[in-house]
Amino acid sequence: MNEYLNDCDVIRGGKEQSVPAMSGLETVVIGGIKLEAFLTSGGLGTMCETFAGRVQRLDYKTLRYPGHCE
């Protein structure tokens, strides 16, 4: 449950930021199967600390069947 409630650590523009979980909703199609992807917390561990200033963008998204995020 924490993955859906806690803010997510991300890198945007090379800088560490915190954004709401379940934001950044997008549609992904894999092998003809339509899924939705959205940000969830905890998946990056210390990667944001490690890569801040070295990469422009880094985040962690969960894939689920359409309607799950809603």
Helices and strands as residue ranges (DSSP letters): H 2-5, E 8-12, E 15-19, E 26-30, E 33-39, H 47-51, E 57-58, E 61-64
